[in-house]
């Protein structure tokens, strides 16, 4: 009765002071914020597309996407083939994912299901702290320390190879993956665990057959977001290996990623020229790759979330 009386009193006060529409103000503010975010996204996409029109019109979409040589500064025969750049981006990101996913999932399972609460209280903030380290610091570590280890372990003359970049990107991916995936596992209802134990399942059987499938949408989201971090990283890969636009999948060779290409060449390209426009085209392709990855992640999350509602 007290609650009802207070609610009625508040309603009468709101009516007298003209605040009946106050409840709609937060919704309007949130709508405006969301609209601004969407507008920024559309603006960035339009900026990239408009800047790349010259390159796609003069060179051609097929030639740019299927060309095997990237040498836009050649005086006699400039080439604008993006295939080496896409291959380099794929190679480094793939190496990082192969290293980071098993380690990240292992850390996640340990923190969420095995570690003592006191141990978890120390390790999880420490791992999350790694995500806040600037990428240039990781790049400096790869440049000065990690490349020497890679060269020594694999018997190479130099460690400035794609593998060096893949390893440092894996280190950068793990904190994001562990943080998001651990939250997803922790959100699994306790009743599911207790029901599995009541049916006679062991701890590992419960983890494999109940907890991981129930949290799969969050785990997949964590993996996709961490891979997107690797695909979009610039400074670390710029410092970790020799930027050579070669069409190769050899982890012990130098390659050149799409992000590094934009960072290296944008300052040297003449504004309004074909080289300048081709770099915008590289940005468009990178934007599309990110959009496709987001779409795939959303579909996978939707599929698994529907299975465990």
C-alpha positions in Angstrom: 0.0 0.0 0.0 2.9 2.4 0.8 4.4 1.7 -2.6 1.0 2.4 -4.3 0.5 5.5 -2.4 3.9 6.8 -3.1 3.5 6.0 -6.8 0.2 7.9 -6.9 1.7 10.8 -5.1 4.6 11.0 -7.6 2.1 10.8 -10.5 0.1 13.7 -9.0 3.3 15.7 -8.5 4.4 15.0 -12.1 1.0 16.0 -13.4 1.1 19.3 -11.5 4.7 20.1 -12.6 4.2 19.2 -16.2 6.6 16.3 -16.2 4.4 13.6 -17.7 6.6 13.4 -20.8 9.8 13.1 -18.8 9.9 9.3 -19.2 10.3 9.8 -23.0 13.4 12.0 -22.7 15.8 9.2 -22.0 14.5 7.2 -24.9 14.9 10.3 -27.2 18.5 10.9 -25.9 19.4 7.2 -26.5 17.8 7.3 -29.9 19.8 10.4 -30.9 23.1 8.8 -29.6 22.3 5.7 -31.7 21.5 7.8 -34.7 24.8 9.7 -34.4 26.7 6.4 -34.3 24.9 5.1 -37.3 25.5 8.4 -39.1 29.2 8.3 -38.4 29.4 4.7 -39.8 27.6 5.8 -43.0 29.7 8.9 -43.3 32.9 6.9 -43.0 31.7 4.4 -45.6 30.7 7.2 -48.0 34.0 8.9 -47.4 35.9 5.7 -48.4 33.7 4.9 -51.4 33.9 8.5 -52.8 37.7 8.5 -52.4 38.0 5.2 -54.2 35.8 5.8 -57.2 38.7 7.1 -59.3 40.7 4.0 -58.8 37.9 1.6 -59.4 36.9 3.5 -62.6 40.4 3.9 -64.1 42.0 0.6 -63.0 38.9 -1.6 -62.7 37.5 -3.7 -59.8 38.6 -7.0 -61.3 42.2 -5.9 -62.0 42.5 -4.4 -58.5 41.1 -7.3 -56.6 42.7 -10.0 -58.8 46.0 -8.3 -59.6 49.1 -10.1 -58.2 51.5 -7.1 -58.1 51.3 -4.0 -55.9 53.7 -1.4 -57.1 51.8 1.9 -57.4 55.0 4.0 -57.4 56.5 2.5 -60.5 57.2 5.1 -63.2 56.9 2.9 -66.2 54.4 0.2 -65.2 52.5 1.0 -62.0 50.5 -1.9 -60.6 47.6 -1.8 -58.2 46.8 -5.5 -57.5 45.5 -6.0 -54.0 45.9 -9.7 -53.9 49.3 -9.6 -52.2 48.0 -7.2 -49.6 44.9 -9.4 -48.9 47.1 -12.5 -48.8 49.5 -10.9 -46.3 46.6 -9.8 -44.1 45.0 -13.2 -44.2 48.4 -15.0 -43.5 49.2 -12.9 -40.4 45.7 -13.0 -39.1 45.5 -16.8 -39.6 48.8 -17.4 -37.8 47.6 -15.2 -34.9 44.3 -17.0 -34.7 45.9 -20.5 -34.8 48.1 -19.5 -31.8 45.6 -17.4 -29.9 42.4 -19.4 -30.0 43.6 -22.6 -28.2 45.5 -20.6 -25.7 42.7 -18.2 -25.1 40.1 -20.9 -24.8 42.3 -22.8 -22.3 42.8 -19.7 -20.2 39.1 -19.0 -20.3 38.1 -22.5 -19.2 40.6 -22.4 -16.4 39.5 -19.0 -15.1 35.8 -19.7 -15.4 35.6 -23.3 -14.1 38.9 -24.4 -12.5 40.7 -21.6 -10.9 40.2 -20.8 -7.2 38.3 -17.5 -6.7 41.4 -15.9 -5.2 43.5 -16.9 -8.2 40.8 -15.7 -10.6 40.6 -12.4 -8.8 44.3 -11.9 -9.6 44.7 -13.4 -13.0 41.7 -12.0 -14.8 42.5 -8.3 -14.1 46.1 -9.0 -15.1 45.0 -10.5 -18.4 42.5 -7.7 -19.0 45.3 -5.2 -18.3 47.2 -6.6 -21.3 44.4 -5.3 -23.6 45.1 -1.8 -22.5 48.7 -1.7 -23.5 49.2 0.4 -26.6 49.9 -1.5 -29.8 53.1 0.4 -30.4 54.5 -1.1 -27.2 53.7 -4.6 -28.6 55.3 -3.6 -31.9 58.4 -2.4 -30.1 58.7 -5.7 -28.3 58.3 -7.6 -31.5 60.9 -5.4 -33.2 63.6 -5.6 -30.5 63.0 -8.9 -28.7 60.6 -11.3 -30.3 62.2 -11.3 -33.8 65.5 -12.4 -32.3 63.7 -15.4 -30.6 62.0 -16.3 -33.8 65.2 -16.2 -35.8 67.0 -18.3 -33.2 64.3 -21.0 -32.8 63.6 -21.5 -36.5 67.1 -21.0 -37.7 66.4 -17.9 -39.8 68.8 -15.1 -40.8 66.2 -12.6 -39.6 63.1 -12.8 -37.5 61.3 -9.9 -39.3 58.9 -12.4 -41.0 55.2 -12.9 -41.0 55.4 -15.4 -38.2 56.8 -12.7 -35.9 53.8 -10.6 -36.6 51.4 -13.5 -36.1 52.8 -14.2 -32.7 52.6 -10.6 -31.5 49.1 -10.3 -32.8 48.2 -13.5 -30.9 49.4 -11.9 -27.7 47.2 -8.9 -28.5 44.2 -11.1 -29.3 44.3 -13.3 -26.1 43.2 -10.6 -23.5 40.1 -9.7 -25.6 39.1 -13.3 -26.2 39.6 -14.4 -22.5 37.7 -11.4 -21.1 34.7 -11.8 -23.3 34.6 -15.6 -23.4 35.0 -15.8 -19.6 32.0 -13.5 -19.1 30.0 -15.7 -21.5 30.8 -18.8 -19.5 30.1 -17.1 -16.2 26.6 -16.2 -17.5 25.6 -19.8 -18.0 22.8 -20.5 -15.3 24.0 -22.5 -12.3 20.9 -24.7 -12.7 22.4 -26.2 -15.9 25.5 -27.3 -14.0 23.6 -28.7 -11.1 21.3 -30.6 -13.5 24.3 -32.1 -15.2 25.9 -33.2 -12.0 22.6 -34.6 -10.8 22.5 -36.9 -13.9 25.9 -38.3 -13.0 28.1 -36.3 -15.3 31.6 -35.5 -14.2 33.1 -32.0 -14.1 34.8 -32.3 -17.5 31.7 -33.9 -19.1 29.6 -31.0 -17.8 32.1 -28.5 -19.1 32.3 -30.1 -22.5 28.6 -31.1 -23.1 26.7 -28.4 -21.2 28.7 -25.3 -20.3 30.6 -24.8 -23.6 27.6 -25.4 -25.9 25.4 -23.1 -23.7 28.0 -20.3 -23.9 29.0 -20.9 -27.5 27.5 -17.6 -28.8 29.6 -15.5 -26.5 32.7 -17.6 -27.2 32.2 -17.2 -30.9 31.7 -13.5 -30.5 34.9 -13.3 -28.5 36.9 -15.1 -31.2 35.5 -13.0 -34.0 36.2 -9.7 -32.2 39.7 -10.8 -31.4 40.3 -11.8 -35.0 39.0 -8.4 -36.2 41.5 -6.8 -33.8 44.2 -8.7 -35.7 42.9 -7.8 -39.1 42.6 -4.1 -38.3 45.9 -3.8 -36.4 48.4 -1.4 -38.0 51.3 -0.3 -35.8 52.3 -3.7 -34.4 52.4 -5.4 -37.8 54.2 -2.4 -39.2 57.1 -2.9 -36.8 57.1 -6.7 -36.5 58.2 -7.8 -40.0 59.5 -6.5 -43.4 56.7 -4.9 -45.4 57.1 -6.6 -48.7 54.0 -6.9 -51.0 54.6 -10.6 -52.0 51.9 -13.0 -53.0 52.8 -15.8 -50.6 51.5 -17.8 -47.7 55.0 -18.6 -46.4 55.1 -17.6 -42.7 58.9 -17.2 -42.9 58.8 -14.5 -45.5 58.0 -10.8 -45.4 54.5 -9.8 -46.4 52.5 -6.5 -46.4 49.1 -6.1 -44.8 46.3 -3.8 -46.0 46.4 -1.6 -42.9 50.2 -1.2 -43.1 50.0 -0.3 -46.8 47.6 2.6 -46.0 49.8 3.8 -43.1 53.1 3.6 -45.1 51.9 5.1 -48.4 49.2 7.6 -47.6 51.7 10.2 -46.6 53.6 9.8 -49.9 50.7 9.7 -52.3 49.7 12.8 -54.1 46.3 14.0 -53.0 43.7 13.4 -55.8 46.0 11.1 -57.7 45.5 7.5 -58.7 47.8 6.1 -56.0 45.9 8.2 -53.4 42.5 6.8 -54.7 43.8 3.2 -54.7 44.6 3.5 -51.0 41.0 4.5 -50.4 40.1 1.4 -52.4 42.2 -0.7 -50.1 40.3 0.8 -47.2 36.9 0.0 -48.9 38.0 -3.7 -49.2 39.1 -3.8 -45.6 35.8 -2.2 -44.6 33.9 -4.9 -46.5 36.0 -7.7 -44.9 35.1 -6.3 -41.5 31.4 -6.1 -42.4 31.4 -9.6 -43.6 33.1 -10.9 -40.5 30.5 -9.0 -38.3 27.7 -10.5 -40.3 29.0 -14.0 -40.0 29.5 -13.6 -36.3 26.0 -12.3 -35.8 24.5 -15.3 -37.7 26.6 -17.8 -35.7 25.6 -16.1 -32.5 21.9 -16.1 -33.5 22.0 -19.7 -34.4 23.5 -20.9 -31.1 21.5 -18.5 -29.0 18.3 -19.8 -30.5 19.3 -23.4 -29.6 19.8 -22.6 -25.9 16.9 -20.3 -25.1 
